[in-house]
Amino acid sequence: MEQIAMVDRIYIEIGIVGIILFVLHNYKLTKKRQDTENFFLNKYELTRSEIVYDPELCLPADEAFGRPRDLVVSKNELNLAIFSSKFFHLSPQGGGYTARVFSFSSRKGKEFPVFKLEPKREGDFFRYDIKYDESSDFSKHFTLTAQNWTERTGFGMDTNQGGNYNKVRELFENTDLQKHLLADMIQLWARPISIQSNGKRIFYYWTEWNVAIQKFEEVIRELKKLHNEYFDD
């Protein structure tokens, strides 16, 4: 019996040592990752910030769930805020994903039309999505909806003539913007971008891509160009 108890004690001690080594290993990996991230944040003149509830930072669409995390702000680009958000993925398999969201307010104090643009998934059907007959390739790859439902004046496809709806339609009928979204933006992560606006800010993100901080400089540069040229011109 004493021999069995001794063997059990040895196994327990080995297990405890293994747990300690596992925790220390994870701590070192986390510390190394944080040090690397902090290095790049300092290099790009970005800084972490505490997230407090701010309606302006809220995505207008309801598929985002949970509180935004990992808020990062710029020391120079005062209209930029970056955070991670979880999204519910509507699919037969269910599930969700985390995406890094890059949001810009207007440098000129303007308000944006309220909309949601997302890559079209198989089986998607939105009764009120905005389509462009002259730009079938764009409408084939994206679903675009004006998000102010109180303005709807009719039923069926593409019938709303409210002010927000018309601003969204006019904004995205720009063929240069359509080409930019179908080409340049896809080069960053081989997948179409999602864009939402709540009127005060525009939010840019790629499905299932929680962009690594090391990529921030490239992504911010391209998104800033997109935002300034087509949305905040």
Solvent accessible surface area in square Angstrom, and as a share of the most:
residue,aa,sasa,rsa
1,M,188,0.84
2,E,148,0.66
3,Q,138,0.62
4,I,109,0.55
5,A,51,0.40
6,M,101,0.45
7,V,63,0.36
8,D,72,0.37
9,R,121,0.44
10,I,84,0.42
11,Y,149,0.57
12,I,109,0.55
13,E,92,0.41
14,I,108,0.55
15,G,35,0.34
16,I,92,0.47
17,V,81,0.46
18,G,36,0.35
19,I,114,0.58
20,I,91,0.46
21,L,109,0.54
22,F,127,0.53
23,V,84,0.48
24,L,89,0.44
25,H,103,0.46
26,N,61,0.31
27,Y,136,0.52
28,K,139,0.59
29,L,94,0.47
30,T,52,0.30
31,K,93,0.39
32,K,143,0.61
33,R,126,0.46
34,Q,77,0.34
35,D,71,0.37
36,T,46,0.27
37,E,23,0.10
38,N,61,0.32
39,F,126,0.52
40,F,42,0.18
41,L,5,0.02
42,N,103,0.53
43,K,121,0.51
44,Y,36,0.14
45,E,82,0.37
46,L,4,0.02
47,T,52,0.30
48,R,107,0.39
49,S,47,0.31
50,E,142,0.63
51,I,37,0.19
52,V,98,0.56
53,Y,157,0.60
54,D,57,0.30
55,P,87,0.55
56,E,61,0.27
57,L,28,0.14
58,C,53,0.32
59,L,27,0.13
60,P,47,0.30
61,A,10,0.08
62,D,139,0.72
63,E,31,0.14
64,A,30,0.23
65,F,96,0.40
66,G,65,0.62
67,R,154,0.56
68,P,45,0.28
69,R,98,0.36
70,D,65,0.34
71,L,15,0.07
72,V,0,0.00
73,V,44,0.25
74,S,11,0.07
75,K,117,0.50
76,N,96,0.49
77,E,51,0.23
78,L,156,0.78
79,N,18,0.09
80,L,5,0.03
81,A,8,0.06
82,I,0,0.00
83,F,2,0.01
84,S,0,0.00
85,S,4,0.02
86,K,91,0.39
87,F,0,0.00
88,F,99,0.41
89,H,40,0.18
90,L,122,0.61
91,S,38,0.24
92,P,134,0.84
93,Q,159,0.71
94,G,26,0.25
95,G,49,0.47
96,G,48,0.47
97,Y,31,0.12
98,T,34,0.20
99,A,0,0.00
100,R,19,0.07
101,V,0,0.00
102,F,0,0.00
103,S,0,0.00
104,F,3,0.01
105,S,21,0.14
106,S,17,0.11
107,R,130,0.47
108,K,121,0.51
109,G,69,0.67
110,K,78,0.33
111,E,116,0.52
112,F,12,0.05
113,P,24,0.15
114,V,38,0.22
115,F,0,0.00
116,K,29,0.12
117,L,0,0.00
118,E,13,0.06
119,P,17,0.11
120,K,68,0.29
121,R,74,0.27
122,E,183,0.82
123,G,78,0.75
124,D,41,0.21
125,F,155,0.64
126,F,78,0.32
127,R,128,0.47
128,Y,30,0.11
129,D,5,0.02
130,I,6,0.03
131,K,74,0.31
132,Y,3,0.01
133,D,138,0.72
134,E,128,0.57
135,S,14,0.09
136,S,80,0.51
137,D,73,0.38
138,F,4,0.02
139,S,14,0.09
140,K,134,0.57
141,H,71,0.32
142,F,5,0.02
143,T,3,0.02
144,L,2,0.01
145,T,10,0.06
146,A,5,0.04
147,Q,39,0.17
148,N,54,0.28
149,W,138,0.48
150,T,127,0.74
151,E,48,0.22
152,R,48,0.17
153,T,97,0.56
154,G,23,0.22
155,F,167,0.70
156,G,20,0.20
157,M,79,0.35
158,D,42,0.22
159,T,46,0.27
160,N,2,0.01
161,Q,113,0.50
162,G,11,0.11
163,G,43,0.41
164,N,15,0.08
165,Y,7,0.03
166,N,62,0.32
167,K,124,0.52
168,V,0,0.00
169,R,61,0.22
170,E,116,0.52
171,L,38,0.19
172,F,0,0.00
173,E,79,0.35
174,N,62,0.32
175,T,70,0.41
176,D,85,0.44
177,L,1,0.00
178,Q,8,0.03
179,K,134,0.57
180,H,18,0.08
181,L,0,0.00
182,L,41,0.20
183,A,49,0.38
184,D,60,0.31
185,M,0,0.00
186,I,45,0.23
187,Q,148,0.66
188,L,21,0.10
189,W,79,0.28
190,A,92,0.71
191,R,86,0.31
192,P,25,0.16
193,I,0,0.00
194,S,3,0.02
195,I,0,0.00
196,Q,1,0.00
197,S,0,0.00
198,N,34,0.17
199,G,8,0.07
200,K,101,0.43
201,R,20,0.07
202,I,0,0.00
203,F,0,0.00
204,Y,0,0.00
205,Y,4,0.02
206,W,0,0.00
207,T,14,0.08
208,E,81,0.36
209,W,32,0.11
210,N,63,0.32
211,V,0,0.00
212,A,47,0.37
213,I,3,0.02
214,Q,78,0.35
215,K,72,0.31
216,F,0,0.00
217,E,89,0.40
218,E,60,0.27
219,V,0,0.00
220,I,21,0.11
221,R,132,0.48
222,E,35,0.16
223,L,0,0.00
224,K,70,0.30
225,K,99,0.42
226,L,0,0.00
227,H,0,0.00
228,N,32,0.17
229,E,92,0.41
230,Y,29,0.11
231,F,7,0.03
232,D,0,0.00
233,D,105,0.55
